[in-house]
Amino acid sequence: MVTNPKMPIQSATDHIATLYRFCAQSMQYPDSEWFSENYLSSLYGLLDALGGSAEKEKLQTAFSRSKDILEELQIEHTRLFINGLPHVAAPPYGSVYLDKTLRGKYSDDILLYYRSLGYDLAAHADLPDSLIHQLEFLSFLAEDGNREGEEEFLARFFLPWYPMFAAQVKEEAQHPFYRIIVSFIDFFTQEEKEYGVQHNEA
Amino acid sequence: MAFNITRRKFLQSASLAAVALPLSGAIASESGITRSPLEPKGSLKDETVVGGVCEMCFWRCQLVGKKRGDRLVKLEGNPKSIDNGTTICGRGNAGIQLLYDPDRLKYPLKNVGERGNPKWKRISWKEALDECGTKLKAIRDKYGPQGLCMFPHGATAKYPMHFMERTIGTHNVSEASFFQCRGIRDTAYLATIGKAPNEDVDMANAKVIFLLGCHFGENVHVSHIKRYIQGLQNGAKLIVVDPRYSASAAKSDIWVKIKPGTDTAFLLAIMNYLVVNKKYDAEFIDEYGEGFEEFKQGIKDWSLAKAAKECEIPVAQIKEVADMLAANAPNVSIHPGRHVSWYGNDFQRQRSLACLTGLLGAYFVKGGWVPGKAPKVGKTSWAKKDHGDEHNLNRNADEEPLYPYSPPGTPTDLIRDAALTGKPYPIKGAVIWGQNPIQTIPGQEKMKKVLQQMDFVMCVDVMPTDITMWADILLPEASYLERHDLIKTGTQWDFADKQQQYITARMPLVAPMFERKDHVYITNEIARRMGYEKDIPVQTVAELVDKDLSVAKLSLAQLKKEGGIHLLEGKNPYEMPDDFEIYFYNEDIADAGFPGVPTYVPVEQSPAGYARLLYGRVPLHTFNRTQNNVWLHHAMPDNPVWINDKVATKMGLKDGDVVGFINQEGVKSRTTTTVKTTPGIRTDAVFMAHGYGTANPLMSVAVNAGVDDTSLITKITVDPETGAHGMRTNFVKLTKDGKVIDIPAAV
């Protein structure tokens, strides 16, 4: 387990960075390394803070009915994002939506963008345009207080595909967990256009 | 779903810190994004990578990959190639779309649902391999090695297949490329000239090209097509024997619109005519022929008139074909074909083709059958061990082969029948590697029952084809663009050019994405778990290839340095080997209880109201393997059914009508396709391209596109000498708007 490198939290930008990282974490393949009591209580806390009591209840009901919560989410993750019946519902890669293929030109453009701002993919990384890496990148930008970069990245790279992905997940998800997670991501990214990023109370 | 707060308010609220703090403690995964030195306006490096060998079909054209950064953007023929040259076909170009297909298998999957109705869960390689190793070992321990069977296909399946056969010791391996495709051809030629023929006809330098069922243009293999086109360009005459006006028939000088199943009668009549009229190469036969007298006697009843009646073609046309061949002998290409599992009387037809080539003296001469002389490389694999024939299903009580001319492996239905009956022993474990038995082997329901009764089924594949729905564990294999594997050797495609040889080895053009692994890794890891660690011949696939290249004093590094292809001086391909013989009559075949002279065995005719179902290739698909490729699907999205135009009129059908099928056993097609009316097909047959109609919804492009011809091939026909299937022995009616429409016998 890797501990959060950003402890202790000091500023609102760090909090926003944490929110992005939490969303990225939630999209990882579920395993016991991270999908823990601790994770779930954080998730419930976030739902409480957002006034998502109905969602929290749905989630708790689903979990209470499950014989094996982790396996159930693994099956759901596999079905939605890897290889699923009736078909992989929502591949979590931007170029599938924009280029109609994995590893399209979009994935090069996004990699170049990471690099242009002083970031790169780690050796163990997934494809450059993976949703997880895009959220991690946003987390770094927030942590650096790079508001302009965050806005530009959202507008140029993230928002052109994410709503299509989120819509497919919401339509095809059988478990409330992923509906809730994509709604979080929606919540933290989609409204940017309307309000702009507010990093400090001002 | 909307939350009861706006983002702005939330981010500005005092509670942000209270919420975020515990979240940070829940983050456990390492970020895939890292800080790196600033590269303000970076660009990705363009490069050309050598060493690609195509596998969009089995022809294995040599490639280079154009890369931008680590992304493959284009495939081209390797300019150093003396085989395909810079040319690749439409499928070759579309390899990029296979590589980056979002539907491809990415991680090991475990079926936590049912076979046939799977529910997939991603698992780690360790868990997947542990499960495969444990389950296969348990079956071997309980039932013996013979309790395991394998259905392999393709370049990567050879290594695991040898592990199954040579190390574990099961005979129960059935390759589709043999038992549903070319095995009959190979053993028929072996029984006639001692060699498997491949497609080694020197068409580029022929005066006549004779094709029986081959439909080049719809069936595209680059250097093969180059030979064919060069021959036509040089003025070769083209004879095409086909019930359908194929792409080749469209270029022909003579199109023989033969009645399906009667080809051997046609060939026997030609040969008898050549013999009777002394239009054969007597000198060649004196020198190389064996059993010619028996042969002459055996075919003497086949007059042109008899064949004309049987084949429903004019006497004059058979004579015209025979005379054209004789007049241009020995420079004639009698093509041995490739997919020859047609009617269950195929061994005798393939023997006839080999004999006709001999009568014309067309072996090792310009334009004839000329195999070319390729350089030697190694064949590293699992060590051969003698496991005896006690559990060989292809043996009768006297230990004689049931199918003496079976290709290597065990005839498919001997394996399936044993699995279903448990006799003579149970077969409880199946390894399916690169093959899609649901869409390659006749009798889909039988195949499903076979899989259903297994204790364990594992599949290794690149795509989630229909068979993968029946797996317990499904392993994702690296594609041909992401791995090392085979070595290909050969010569320049046109023997009229300077004689050259080449050696190439498949090298990865890009690293495998996700968690795809190669065949050597997967096989070795399973072998370790089954207790065969000490038998493992190589640790990596690169080591295997290097070892085999070392026989030719080469290495992967050297090959790469040379642009992916090593060229050598060639040898005269026309030089006749000292030991060449051609068995017109084969005593061994006769001793085994089959006709020693090529013999025509009539096949069952269409019941009233039905037409024979014929199938074939289209240029932009390789069977089912390419169906999910978005570029190829766009070009050829379905497989219209060819129906004779007069028949269609009588049935009230027109182009574009949507129809389904019902076969002679009442089996209906799951999907529909459109009608293509044409004078270019006989009235007693319909035709469609093979490989369409995928059932697995994971193949989101291919699913339900067109009709699966294999689903209609429920009557199982087996060629008696070889045990291979005949697959053009089923008959269909059409269905439209829920009604069954008879196909009229005569128009």
Contacts between the chains, C-beta under 8 A, distances in Angstrom:
chain1	res1	chain2	res2	distance
A	1	B	28	4.8
A	2	B	27	7.9
A	2	B	28	6.3
A	2	B	29	6.9
A	2	B	30	4.8
A	4	B	24	4.3
A	4	B	25	6.6
A	4	B	27	5.0
A	6	B	24	6.4
A	7	B	24	6.3
A	9	B	17	6.7
A	9	B	20	6.2
A	9	B	21	5.7
A	9	B	24	6.2
A	12	B	11	7.0
A	12	B	16	6.3
A	12	B	17	7.9
A	14	B	20	7.5
A	15	B	11	7.9
A	15	B	16	4.9
A	15	B	17	5.9
A	15	B	19	7.8
A	15	B	20	3.7
A	16	B	11	6.6
A	16	B	20	7.9
A	18	B	20	4.4
A	18	B	23	5.2
A	18	B	24	4.7
A	18	B	27	7.4
A	19	B	20	6.3
A	19	B	23	6.8
A	21	B	23	7.9
A	21	B	24	7.6
A	21	B	27	5.0
A	21	B	31	7.5
A	22	B	23	4.3
A	22	B	24	7.8
A	22	B	26	6.5
A	22	B	27	6.2
A	24	B	29	7.6
A	24	B	31	7.7
A	25	B	26	6.6
A	25	B	27	4.9
A	25	B	28	6.8
A	25	B	29	5.7
A	28	B	29	5.1
A	29	B	122	6.0
A	33	B	28	5.5
A	33	B	29	7.6
A	34	B	26	7.1
A	34	B	27	7.7
A	34	B	28	3.7
A	34	B	29	6.0
A	36	B	26	7.6
A	36	B	28	8.0
A	38	B	25	6.2
A	38	B	26	5.5
A	39	B	26	4.3
A	39	B	28	7.9
A	41	B	22	7.0
A	42	B	22	4.7
A	42	B	23	4.9
A	42	B	25	6.9
A	42	B	26	4.0
A	43	B	26	7.6
A	45	B	19	6.0
A	45	B	22	5.6
A	45	B	23	7.6
A	46	B	19	5.7
A	46	B	23	6.5
A	49	B	5	8.0
A	49	B	10	7.2
A	49	B	15	5.5
A	49	B	18	7.5
A	49	B	19	4.3
A	50	B	3	3.9
A	50	B	4	7.0
A	50	B	5	5.7
A	50	B	10	6.5
A	51	B	3	5.5
A	51	B	4	2.9
A	51	B	5	5.3
A	52	B	1	7.8
A	52	B	3	5.2
A	52	B	4	7.3
A	55	B	1	6.2
A	71	B	112	7.3
A	71	B	121	6.7
A	74	B	121	5.0
A	74	B	122	6.4
A	75	B	112	6.3
A	75	B	119	5.9
A	75	B	120	7.1
A	75	B	121	4.9
A	77	B	122	7.1
A	78	B	107	8.0
A	78	B	109	6.7
A	78	B	120	4.9
A	78	B	121	5.4
A	78	B	122	4.6
A	79	B	119	7.7
A	79	B	120	6.8
A	82	B	106	5.6
A	82	B	107	6.0
A	82	B	109	7.7
A	82	B	120	7.6
A	82	B	122	5.6
A	83	B	103	7.2
A	83	B	105	6.1
A	83	B	106	6.7
A	83	B	109	6.4
A	83	B	120	5.9
A	83	B	464	5.8
A	83	B	698	5.5
A	84	B	120	6.6
A	84	B	698	7.1
A	85	B	118	6.9
A	85	B	119	7.4
A	85	B	120	7.5
A	85	B	697	5.6
A	85	B	698	6.4
A	86	B	697	3.8
A	86	B	698	7.8
A	87	B	103	7.0
A	87	B	697	5.2
A	87	B	698	5.8
A	87	B	699	7.8
A	87	B	700	3.8
A	87	B	703	7.4
A	88	B	102	6.3
A	88	B	103	6.2
A	88	B	698	7.0
A	88	B	700	7.1
A	91	B	102	4.5
A	93	B	102	7.4
A	96	B	102	5.0
A	100	B	630	6.8
A	101	B	97	6.5
A	101	B	100	4.6
A	101	B	101	7.4
A	101	B	102	7.1
A	101	B	630	7.2
A	102	B	100	4.0
A	102	B	101	7.0
A	102	B	102	5.2
A	102	B	513	7.5
A	103	B	71	5.4
A	103	B	99	7.8
A	103	B	100	4.6
A	103	B	513	7.4
A	104	B	100	7.3
A	107	B	71	6.8
A	108	B	44	5.7
A	108	B	68	6.1
A	108	B	69	6.0
A	108	B	71	5.8
A	111	B	44	7.4
A	111	B	69	6.9
A	112	B	42	5.4
A	112	B	43	6.9
A	112	B	44	6.7
A	114	B	33	6.6
A	115	B	36	6.9
A	115	B	39	4.5
A	115	B	42	4.7
A	116	B	38	7.9
A	116	B	39	6.3
A	116	B	40	5.9
A	116	B	41	6.5
A	116	B	42	6.0
A	117	B	38	7.6
A	118	B	35	6.1
A	118	B	36	6.3
A	118	B	37	7.1
A	118	B	38	4.2
A	118	B	39	7.8
A	119	B	33	5.3
A	119	B	34	6.6
A	119	B	35	5.9
A	119	B	36	6.0
A	120	B	33	7.5
A	120	B	34	5.8
A	120	B	35	7.9
A	120	B	36	3.8
A	121	B	32	6.1
A	121	B	33	6.7
A	121	B	34	7.4
A	122	B	30	7.2
A	122	B	31	6.9
A	122	B	32	5.2
A	122	B	33	6.9
A	122	B	34	4.7
A	124	B	30	7.2
A	124	B	32	6.7
A	125	B	32	3.5
A	125	B	33	7.4
A	126	B	32	6.0
A	126	B	514	7.9
A	127	B	513	6.8
A	130	B	32	7.3
A	132	B	32	6.5
A	133	B	32	4.7
A	133	B	33	5.5
A	136	B	31	4.5
A	136	B	32	6.0
A	136	B	33	4.4
A	137	B	33	4.9
A	139	B	31	7.6
A	140	B	31	7.8
A	140	B	33	6.0
A	140	B	35	7.3
A	170	B	1	7.5
A	179	B	1	6.2
A	180	B	1	7.0
A	183	B	1	4.3
A	183	B	2	7.9
A	183	B	3	7.4
A	187	B	3	5.9
A	187	B	7	5.7
A	187	B	10	7.9
A	188	B	7	6.6
A	190	B	7	8.0
A	191	B	6	6.9
A	191	B	7	4.1
A	191	B	8	7.0
A	195	B	6	7.4
A	195	B	7	6.5
A	195	B	8	4.4
A	198	B	8	5.8
A	198	B	11	5.5
A	198	B	12	5.8
A	199	B	11	7.9
A	201	B	12	5.1
